[in-house]
Amino acid sequence: MALSTLMFDEISGHPESVGNAAGESVVREGLVPNPKARLKEQFHEVCRFKHVSLRTEEAYWGWVVRLVRFFNAKIHPRDLSGGQLGEFLSHLASVGKVAASTQNQALNALMFLYREVLHMERKVADFERVRRPARLPSVLSQAEMRRLLAAVVAEYQLPVQLLYGTGMRLMELLRLRVKDVDVERGQIVVHGGKGDKDRVTTLPDVLGPVLAKHLEGVKLWHEDDLKQGLGAVWLPEGLARKYPRAAREWAWQWVFPARGITVDPADGVRRRHHLKEDTLQRAVKAAARRAGLVKLITPHTLRHSFATHLLENGYDIRTVQELLGHKSVITTQIYTHVMQKPGIGVKSPLDNL
């Protein structure tokens, strides 16, 4: 751990600035939420305007709540100083013993709150930074992967095979729409991946016919839902307003829909959502247990294995970077450290004895 000084009041452009009661600069840029609304409502309004995912919004708001409770349940974040923000972040590291990624998420939440919602400048005082030790990802050998896939129950064979065969993240797979799958060209378009980026990944040839047959069954579900006056899938607010009929169109349906109809807590509408992430997490964990694998295996392990096996098979690291959607090739390079044959093809001298 180390001390770090961070500023998150750097705002581009030439916003209008006015003074608040404390004499600090208040920045007016972008959407200014309803000043008469409660902070949570303002936070939600800005998140919808900036197309922040519901998962991210929930996580960020959770940090705002923890920040306020850390000092005083009645205090407003606008009344907190940069020193107090630094104190909160240091507490997470020294007392909370959080991971580096957790502390970073908390910092990002504070950045979003002050910059986008409150439109206030803040300097975060020195705080204790969590140093994340270098960790190699857990990767299965190709033989272990065959054992794992063979042990997955039939109901979840296809989605688990796609996780390994495409290198998609779990939520990227679950959020696939019918229009994103091109069986004939053997590719899948991943929309709104990490960093809200789009990319194209490969669809394994062996899974093309299986996926096409699966979609035939999904279409029957959808047609039955339409007959019952349902069949409208969730769409982002802007898209739903622009294309009000799109929610019922076949192209926008989930590739892996849930079995039941549920009430969406966001708007109270009854609809069929996609599979829940913990459903596949449990399926993978159970398959690993049945296969007798002792490694810690999650759906993300399949993504790690996808990348490693491509490199072992001689594919260019830049190609793997594009398939995974990594911003930097440095992130992809970690897989060269877990290949069965290191990236430079070194053979141990013991093998020559």
Phi, psi and omega in degrees: 000148180212164178274143181218143176252126181232143173243133174233034176253011180283110183238127183286166176085195181232074182289159175281132181242137176228166181264146174259187184297331182272002179083007180273161179280131176249123186264130177251104180209143180073208180284125173259112184294164180306115183293342180272350182279160175288160185303318181298321179292321176297317180299314180297318181299316181292319179299318179294320180297322183264008177058039175287137180295154181299322180297316180292319179300315180297317180294315181295316180296325177301323178288327176297317179298316180295324178298312181295317181293332181297325181260298182196128185299342183260356184277148177262140181306330181295342181268002179271143180269169176297328177295321179292325176296318177296322178298319180296315180294323177294322179299321179299323182282312188278323183256313181289339180054040182284163176285164180299321181295326179291317178296321178296321179295320178298317179297316179298323178296319178293321177302314181295317182301308185283321184282315189263328185261307183274341181054048180237146175275137178216143171249121178280124180292171178308134176219160183283120184267133175283126177266118182275118178291150180293127179235134175274140180290151175283127184228139176267146171288167180295327177293318178295324179295319178299319179295318181296311182296325179291336183269353180287136180297152188304323184299330184245014179302310185297308180298323179291320177297322179292325178302316179283319186286342182244339183078015180287152169287160185302310182290333175296320178294312185293333182268008178297138173256160181304319182295342182279349185256125177240092184294319183296321180272354178066044180213159178231133176264123178262115180260140175060044176288197181302132185078015180058037181256150175259151176203169177244134176234167185278143172256117181306136181304321184293336183266350181305303180297324180294318180292321179298318178293321178300317181293331175299318178292320178297323180295324177296319176301314183297317180296323178293321177298319180297321180296333180268009180081013180250219175085004178268117181274159177291137175229152174304148187305315181297318180292320180296324178289320183287321181234079186298338181267351185297329185300334181261356181285147183300321185300332185264003181286156178291142175290324180238078181284156175288160181288326186251163174269132181230167177268123179288119182295340182288322183226001178075011181272136176280123180203169177265118181267181176276172177305146177282145184297324182291342177296312179285328177299316178292323181297318180292318180297318179294322179295320179297322179293316180294327181280353179074027180271130185264352179290156174284111187240127175231172175304329180290337177299327179293324176294315176301318182292321177305310182295315182296317181292327176297316180294320178297330180275005173095008180285147181295140184295330178292324177296316179296321178302315181293320180294325181277339182080027178285137179291321182237144178292341178300323178296321182289331185297341181299333182288341176291341181275349181242009176292150177296326172244117182307160187306331181267006175070031181288136176251132183296141178297338179297328181292346182263357181283000000 
